[in-house]
Structures are given as structure tokens and as C-alpha cells.
Amino acid sequence: MEITALDTFNINSTTATTSTTDVSGSALESLSTVDTKSYINSSAFFVDVSFSERIDSVSTAFSAANLGVGYSQVTNKSLSYQNDLLESVKNKLILAQKNTTTDEGREILRNEISDILTTFDKIASEGNYNDMYFMQNSSTDDSASIVYSFQISEFPEITISNESIRSNTQGLGLDTLKDLAEDGLTSAVASTQSTVVDDAITSIEGFQEDYQELQSRLKMSVSSLNEYYTKLKTERNDIKEVNYAAESADFDKSKILSQFGQLATSQANATQSIIGSLLSSIKSSSFSEFSSYVSSLADTAPTSTSTSTSTTSYSTTSAQ
């Protein structure tokens, strides 16, 4: 199961809303005089708190995964011990089936088997890790064990759970063999109970496989969480070393330059609109108004007849 990768923490800055008419060339020069102390402090605080929360979350998951590893390891060792005990019981039942074994010998074997199975149940009733019983419900309740969930991630929430088992003589059907009366172990009984023991061994081996898988998954989680924790600590230290004054100044300068660009675009669009309006006004002027204007200019100019008469009169006068 994969552990979610490190979330990206974005440092958001808060800038005052400024209209384009307020943007001027002196804005960049005056930027260096802006008091950004409160902004810097709030950003640093936000980053530190965010990383602290994440680190605490990973640390909690790391502890839970480690708890699960210890729980599964102890369970596997206990199951392995129980399996060895049943192998011993199986060998004694084989001896009890032989014709060469006397009744006295079978009685001795019966007592030994009863003692072994008593130890078997004691392991089940006492087997716990931090008061979490893994072979049965509790020390006094021989029903199936409780399912525990180990949360190994908070974002997203990921849990790994154990399997509920009942690894005692009652749960595995070994109670009849354990409680055999005196001289109750015969060759036929030994043969029948051998099959029961084989089934119990198979069940325990299945329990072991489940808990070995649980242990393997939890160990992988511990390894991943350890790397994740180290990475978070390193990145937190790197963030703390950032020059917030320089970074925030660069950010604000970029915002102002962006506003300059918006203003230039707005002015260019306005100029195009004005020119379009002028052209549209010229096109909409009536031709008659233009003609009237030309006619008025013609009326104020001297006519060619008057010019000729004047010239003639001048000539006549000169002749006289």
C-alpha cells in the first residue's frame, strides 16, 4: 500500500486591491519602503504550523505502524510455539496408534498430551501485546480475538487490520483430546485425533501466513513513514531559511508589473475605440452637408464677369 506523497504547501500572500488609475512609475520605487514585517511573520508562522501538524501526523502514524509490527511479531512467535506443541502431540498420537504400545504407555502419552494442550491454552490466554490479545478475546474469554486497526496515514486515512483468530483448544477442536478420561486414549482414538491435530496445524499455519503478511506490510509502512518524516523535517528547515523579505518583494513587484500590463492593454483598447468612433462619425456625415459647405465657399469668391469688367474699365481709363 502506497503512502501518499508529500502535500505541497503554498505560501499565499495577501495584497491590497489597487485600481489601474493608481498604478504609476513610482510604485516600484516605493515598494522597498513598504512594511512587510507582518506579512513575513504570518507567512512564516503559517508554514511552520503546517509542517508541524504534518510532522505530528506522520509521527503518530509511525508509532501506530510500529505498534502493529510488534503486535504481529509477538503473534507469529506465539503461533510458531503453538505449532511446535501440536507437532509434539502428533508424534505422541502416532506412538499411541502402534500395536507395540502398551495400555500403560498410552496412559502416559495421554497425560503428556493433556499437559501439552494445557500449555497450548495458556499461550492463547496470556498472549498479548500492550494488552491487545491476539489468540483469543481476552485472558478469561476464549472466543475469537478482536480485530485491531493500525492507522498508518491520515491524509488519506489508511488503516491495516489484523485477522480475528481463535487459536485455543476450543477454537481448533482439540478440547476432546485434551479432556480425555483416564485410559481414554486407545489406538482408534489416537488415529481419529491425529486427523484433528493435522487440521489444527493447518489452521495455525494459515494464521501465521496472515500475520506474516501483516508484519511485512507494516514494516514497509514504517520504512516509508520514516523516509517521509525525514523529508518533512528537511523541507521544514529549508523553508525556515528562505528570505521571506526578498521573496515577498519579488512577488509584489510581479503583481505591480502585471497591473502595468493590464493598464497598457486597457489604454490601447481605448485608443482603438476612439479612432473607430471618429471614422464612424465621418462616414455618417451626409453628403448634402458637405455640398452646402462647398457652395458657401463658392459664394464668397469673386465672379469671372466682375473681374473682366474691372479689367476693361482699367484699360479704358488708362487709354484716356
NUDRENMAR-830438 format. One line per field, with one value per residue (C-alpha): residue in one letter; y, x, z. Coordinates in pm, 1 decimal. Example, Ala and Ser with C-alpha at 12.3 -4.5 7.8 and 13.67 -1.06 7.14 Angstrom:
! NUDRENMAR-830438
r (a | s) .
north (-450.0 | -106.0) .
east (1230.0 | 1367.0) .
up (780.0 | 714.0) .
***
This chain:
! NUDRENMAR-830438
r (m | e | i | t | a | l | d | t | f | n | i | n | s | t | t | a | t | t | s | t | t | d | v | s | g | s | a | l | e | s | l | s | t | v | d | t | k | s | y | i | n | s | s | a | f | f | v | d | v | s | f | s | e | r | i | d | s | v | s | t | a | f | s | a | a | n | l | g | v | g | y | s | q | v | t | n | k | s | l | s | y | q | n | d | l | l | e | s | v | k | n | k | l | i | l | a | q | k | n | t | t | t | d | e | g | r | e | i | l | r | n | e | i | s | d | i | l | t | t | f | d | k | i | a | s | e | g | n | y | n | d | m | y | f | m | q | n | s | s | t | d | d | s | a | s | i | v | y | s | f | q | i | s | e | f | p | e | i | t | i | s | n | e | s | i | r | s | n | t | q | g | l | g | l | d | t | l | k | d | l | a | e | d | g | l | t | s | a | v | a | s | t | q | s | t | v | v | d | d | a | i | t | s | i | e | g | f | q | e | d | y | q | e | l | q | s | r | l | k | m | s | v | s | s | l | n | e | y | y | t | k | l | k | t | e | r | n | d | i | k | e | v | n | y | a | a | e | s | a | d | f | d | k | s | k | i | l | s | q | f | g | q | l | a | t | s | q | a | n | a | t | q | s | i | i | g | s | l | l | s | s | i | k | s | s | s | f | s | e | f | s | s | y | v | s | s | l | a | d | t | a | p | t | s | t | s | t | s | t | s | t | t | s | y | s | t | t | s | a | q) .
north (0.0 | 320.6 | 610.0 | 930.5 | 1160.7 | 1490.5 | 1758.6 | 2084.9 | 2383.1 | 2706.3 | 3031.5 | 3264.9 | 3636.8 | 3898.8 | 4212.0 | 4525.2 | 4583.1 | 4878.7 | 5033.3 | 5077.3 | 5453.7 | 5438.6 | 5247.9 | 5473.8 | 5454.3 | 5541.6 | 5228.4 | 5005.3 | 5256.4 | 5287.7 | 4910.3 | 4887.0 | 5118.0 | 4904.6 | 4746.5 | 4374.4 | 4260.1 | 4148.6 | 3963.0 | 3790.5 | 3686.2 | 3549.0 | 3352.2 | 3204.9 | 3116.0 | 2950.4 | 2739.8 | 2636.6 | 2539.3 | 2346.4 | 2147.6 | 2088.0 | 1943.7 | 1721.9 | 1602.5 | 1524.7 | 1330.1 | 1125.1 | 1066.6 | 934.6 | 703.5 | 590.1 | 495.9 | 310.0 | 115.6 | 27.1 | -92.2 | -312.6 | -454.7 | -551.2 | -696.1 | -911.9 | -1027.2 | -1149.3 | -1316.8 | -1501.8 | -1624.0 | -1745.6 | -1923.7 | -2082.9 | -2211.0 | -2349.8 | -2519.9 | -2689.7 | -2812.4 | -2966.5 | -3138.0 | -3294.9 | -3403.6 | -3554.4 | -3761.0 | -3894.8 | -3990.3 | -4185.5 | -4377.8 | -4440.6 | -4598.1 | -4863.0 | -5213.0 | -5235.3 | -4959.5 | -5092.0 | -4951.9 | -4813.6 | -4646.4 | -4492.5 | -4359.9 | -4192.3 | -4042.7 | -3923.6 | -3734.2 | -3581.8 | -3474.7 | -3321.8 | -3123.4 | -3004.0 | -2887.3 | -2711.0 | -2519.4 | -2459.0 | -2288.4 | -2094.9 | -1940.5 | -1841.5 | -1687.4 | -1498.5 | -1398.2 | -1019.2 | -716.2 | -397.4 | -563.2 | -643.5 | -1015.7 | -1182.6 | -1553.8 | -1513.0 | -1234.2 | -1192.6 | -1385.3 | -1505.7 | -1512.6 | -1785.4 | -1657.4 | -1514.4 | -1232.8 | -867.5 | -704.5 | -411.7 | -142.7 | 36.9 | 377.7 | 439.4 | 754.2 | 1047.8 | 1215.7 | 999.9 | 780.3 | 435.2 | 152.9 | -201.3 | -456.5 | -795.6 | -1112.0 | -1237.4 | -1583.9 | -1835.0 | -2030.4 | -2239.7 | -2596.9 | -2489.1 | -2297.1 | -2569.0 | -2866.3 | -3003.5 | -2991.0 | -3353.1 | -3475.0 | -3251.2 | -3373.2 | -3746.4 | -3950.5 | -4195.6 | -4482.9 | -4294.3 | -4290.4 | -4601.2 | -4681.9 | -4587.9 | -4262.7 | -4175.2 | -4226.1 | -4006.4 | -3732.1 | -3733.3 | -3600.6 | -3329.2 | -3228.8 | -3215.3 | -2981.0 | -2764.0 | -2742.4 | -2636.7 | -2365.6 | -2231.6 | -2220.5 | -2016.7 | -1777.5 | -1744.7 | -1657.7 | -1384.8 | -1231.8 | -1259.6 | -1063.8 | -808.6 | -777.2 | -732.2 | -458.3 | -274.9 | -292.4 | -138.5 | 133.5 | 203.9 | 237.5 | 470.8 | 680.3 | 712.0 | 845.1 | 1073.4 | 1206.7 | 1281.3 | 1456.0 | 1672.0 | 1774.9 | 1867.5 | 2068.0 | 2244.3 | 2355.0 | 2465.3 | 2676.0 | 2840.2 | 2951.0 | 3125.0 | 3504.0 | 3599.7 | 3970.8 | 3915.7 | 3659.1 | 3873.6 | 4182.7 | 3990.8 | 3865.6 | 4216.1 | 4357.1 | 4093.7 | 4191.2 | 4560.0 | 4478.4 | 4273.0 | 4574.7 | 4793.2 | 4544.2 | 4548.8 | 4930.9 | 4942.1 | 4694.3 | 4898.8 | 5220.6 | 5052.9 | 4925.6 | 5273.9 | 5435.0 | 5189.1 | 5265.3 | 5642.8 | 5609.2 | 5379.2 | 5629.1 | 5913.0 | 5708.0 | 5608.5 | 5976.0 | 6079.0 | 5801.4 | 5902.0 | 6270.8 | 6348.3 | 6441.9 | 6732.4 | 6898.2 | 6867.8 | 7011.6 | 7303.6 | 7378.8 | 7379.7 | 7604.6 | 7854.4 | 7877.1 | 7936.8 | 8217.1 | 8419.6 | 8407.9 | 8695.9 | 8601.5 | 8598.0 | 8872.9 | 9123.6 | 9055.4 | 9114.4 | 9437.4 | 9573.7 | 9490.1 | 9654.8 | 9969.5 | 9992.5 | 9963.0 | 10233.6 | 10472.0 | 10419.7 | 10494.7 | 10820.1) .
east (0.0 | 137.6 | 186.2 | 57.9 | 317.6 | 412.8 | 144.3 | 265.3 | 234.4 | 168.4 | 260.8 | -26.2 | 36.3 | -229.3 | -205.5 | -419.2 | -655.0 | -537.2 | -720.0 | -529.5 | -552.3 | -344.9 | -59.4 | 233.8 | 602.8 | 688.0 | 515.5 | 815.0 | 1046.6 | 826.0 | 790.3 | 1113.8 | 971.0 | 658.6 | 646.8 | 614.6 | 706.2 | 356.2 | 319.0 | 653.8 | 572.7 | 229.2 | 370.5 | 650.0 | 403.9 | 168.5 | 447.5 | 581.3 | 237.6 | 150.5 | 470.2 | 441.4 | 92.5 | 209.5 | 513.1 | 297.9 | 57.3 | 339.0 | 489.1 | 153.5 | 120.2 | 478.9 | 402.5 | 85.8 | 273.3 | 549.6 | 287.2 | 140.7 | 482.4 | 543.4 | 193.0 | 232.9 | 583.7 | 472.5 | 167.9 | 380.5 | 622.2 | 334.9 | 172.9 | 504.5 | 536.0 | 181.8 | 260.9 | 564.3 | 347.0 | 96.4 | 376.3 | 479.2 | 118.5 | 102.1 | 416.0 | 275.4 | -51.8 | 147.8 | 310.6 | -29.3 | -154.4 | 117.9 | 30.0 | 355.9 | 248.0 | 100.9 | -203.3 | 24.9 | 228.7 | -81.6 | -189.1 | 147.4 | 108.0 | -243.0 | -118.9 | 165.8 | -72.0 | -309.5 | -23.3 | 92.6 | -256.4 | -291.4 | 26.1 | -122.4 | -426.6 | -208.3 | -23.8 | -357.2 | -492.1 | -173.6 | -68.7 | -99.2 | 97.0 | 26.4 | -293.4 | -401.8 | -483.0 | -414.7 | -509.9 | -842.5 | -1065.4 | -901.1 | -734.4 | -1072.4 | -1270.2 | -1165.9 | -1379.3 | -1221.4 | -970.5 | -1056.1 | -972.9 | -733.7 | -676.7 | -345.2 | -379.8 | -66.5 | -178.9 | -406.0 | -422.5 | -573.1 | -676.0 | -524.1 | -551.2 | -416.7 | -609.1 | -527.0 | -728.1 | -954.6 | -842.4 | -925.1 | -608.6 | -701.9 | -819.6 | -1184.6 | -1140.4 | -936.3 | -1141.4 | -868.6 | -1074.8 | -1187.1 | -829.6 | -726.3 | -1007.3 | -975.3 | -1059.3 | -820.1 | -745.1 | -942.2 | -657.3 | -684.4 | -533.4 | -858.7 | -897.7 | -537.4 | -599.8 | -909.6 | -744.5 | -441.2 | -664.9 | -797.2 | -442.9 | -342.8 | -635.6 | -534.7 | -177.2 | -308.7 | -521.0 | -228.5 | -11.0 | -286.3 | -286.6 | 89.0 | 66.9 | -188.0 | 21.9 | 343.3 | 173.9 | 50.6 | 400.4 | 552.2 | 303.8 | 355.4 | 734.3 | 708.8 | 486.9 | 736.7 | 1016.3 | 810.9 | 694.3 | 1049.6 | 1164.3 | 859.5 | 929.0 | 1292.9 | 1187.2 | 934.5 | 1190.9 | 1440.3 | 1186.8 | 1067.2 | 1422.9 | 1472.4 | 1154.9 | 1270.2 | 1589.1 | 1402.5 | 1449.5 | 1085.8 | 1154.5 | 1318.0 | 1062.5 | 762.7 | 916.5 | 967.6 | 610.7 | 467.8 | 682.5 | 543.9 | 191.9 | 260.2 | 416.1 | 110.6 | -108.4 | 105.9 | 45.2 | -329.1 | -327.4 | -132.8 | -373.6 | -670.4 | -528.7 | -454.3 | -809.6 | -942.2 | -735.2 | -870.0 | -1221.5 | -1175.4 | -1031.8 | -1315.6 | -1568.8 | -1410.5 | -1411.2 | -1768.9 | -1864.3 | -1704.1 | -1884.1 | -2217.6 | -2190.4 | -2439.3 | -2314.2 | -2559.9 | -2393.1 | -2061.3 | -2205.3 | -2358.7 | -2024.3 | -1857.3 | -2133.3 | -2087.0 | -1721.2 | -1807.6 | -2049.7 | -1789.1 | -1537.9 | -1542.7 | -1705.7 | -1519.1 | -1750.6 | -1669.3 | -1308.1 | -1332.6 | -1528.4 | -1284.5 | -1004.2 | -1177.3 | -1255.4 | -898.5 | -780.1 | -1016.3 | -916.7 | -557.4 | -615.1 | -779.8) .
up (0.0 | -110.6 | 109.7 | -10.0 | -129.7 | 45.5 | 10.1 | -139.3 | 91.3 | -95.5 | 71.5 | -13.2 | 10.6 | 72.0 | -141.8 | -132.2 | -426.7 | -631.9 | -928.1 | -1253.8 | -1227.1 | -907.4 | -1070.7 | -1150.5 | -1224.1 | -866.3 | -735.4 | -796.0 | -630.4 | -324.3 | -288.3 | -94.2 | 170.0 | 232.2 | 577.6 | 507.6 | 856.7 | 948.7 | 619.0 | 663.3 | 1017.3 | 922.5 | 628.4 | 836.4 | 1109.5 | 859.9 | 710.2 | 1048.3 | 1181.8 | 863.8 | 870.2 | 1244.9 | 1200.5 | 917.2 | 1111.3 | 1415.6 | 1193.9 | 1041.0 | 1385.2 | 1509.4 | 1209.1 | 1259.2 | 1620.7 | 1515.8 | 1247.7 | 1493.0 | 1738.5 | 1466.5 | 1382.1 | 1744.3 | 1772.1 | 1461.7 | 1558.3 | 1901.4 | 1747.4 | 1492.4 | 1759.3 | 1976.3 | 1682.8 | 1596.5 | 1954.2 | 1940.0 | 1612.8 | 1769.0 | 2055.7 | 1814.4 | 1624.8 | 1955.3 | 2018.9 | 1670.4 | 1731.6 | 2058.8 | 1887.6 | 1629.1 | 1910.7 | 2070.2 | 1746.3 | 1735.9 | 1848.1 | 2036.2 | 2272.6 | 2595.5 | 2771.6 | 3040.4 | 2773.1 | 2614.6 | 2954.5 | 2995.6 | 2648.1 | 2732.2 | 3036.8 | 2838.5 | 2560.9 | 2817.5 | 2971.5 | 2630.0 | 2534.7 | 2871.1 | 2786.3 | 2442.2 | 2601.1 | 2841.9 | 2548.5 | 2398.4 | 2719.6 | 2806.4 | 2457.6 | 2430.6 | 2323.8 | 2518.7 | 2645.8 | 2289.5 | 2291.4 | 1959.2 | 2003.7 | 2174.4 | 2302.6 | 2644.2 | 2923.8 | 3051.0 | 2724.9 | 2484.3 | 2196.3 | 1880.5 | 1911.9 | 1850.0 | 1516.7 | 1562.3 | 1300.7 | 1273.2 | 1107.5 | 904.7 | 722.7 | 797.7 | 455.5 | 314.6 | 604.3 | 555.7 | 807.6 | 821.8 | 1025.9 | 1173.0 | 1128.1 | 1405.9 | 1520.1 | 1793.1 | 1849.3 | 2152.3 | 2203.4 | 2190.8 | 1868.5 | 1696.8 | 1815.5 | 2041.6 | 2360.5 | 2329.2 | 2311.2 | 2597.2 | 2824.2 | 2757.7 | 3066.6 | 3221.5 | 2984.8 | 2721.5 | 2469.3 | 2254.2 | 1919.6 | 1741.4 | 1934.9 | 1861.4 | 1489.3 | 1492.8 | 1696.1 | 1468.6 | 1190.4 | 1423.6 | 1515.2 | 1146.5 | 1079.8 | 1376.7 | 1247.3 | 904.9 | 1070.1 | 1270.6 | 959.8 | 794.4 | 1091.6 | 1059.7 | 691.2 | 765.3 | 1040.3 | 840.4 | 563.1 | 818.3 | 960.8 | 614.7 | 519.3 | 846.4 | 813.4 | 467.3 | 611.7 | 889.1 | 633.8 | 412.5 | 707.3 | 832.2 | 493.9 | 478.5 | 828.0 | 741.1 | 420.5 | 605.5 | 865.2 | 592.9 | 392.7 | 705.8 | 781.8 | 420.2 | 433.1 | 755.3 | 581.3 | 297.4 | 276.5 | 312.4 | 264.9 | -73.8 | -186.2 | -88.0 | -252.5 | -577.6 | -559.2 | -507.8 | -789.3 | -1021.2 | -919.9 | -995.0 | -1332.7 | -1410.2 | -1328.7 | -1557.7 | -1836.0 | -1776.0 | -1783.0 | -2111.6 | -2268.1 | -2146.9 | -2293.6 | -2626.5 | -2645.3 | -2559.9 | -2839.8 | -3093.5 | -2977.5 | -3019.4 | -3371.9 | -3467.4 | -3338.7 | -3542.2 | -3859.4 | -3797.4 | -3745.7 | -4077.5 | -4263.1 | -4112.8 | -4220.6 | -4501.2 | -4844.6 | -4860.9 | -4563.7 | -4734.8 | -5059.6 | -4875.7 | -4721.2 | -5064.4 | -5203.4 | -4927.2 | -5010.6 | -5379.6 | -5298.6 | -5118.7 | -5411.0 | -5688.4 | -6021.6 | -6355.8 | -6509.9 | -6244.1 | -6294.4 | -6671.4 | -6633.9 | -6390.0 | -6619.4 | -6916.0 | -6720.3 | -6608.9 | -6962.7 | -7087.9 | -6818.9 | -6890.3 | -7261.7 | -7185.3) .
***
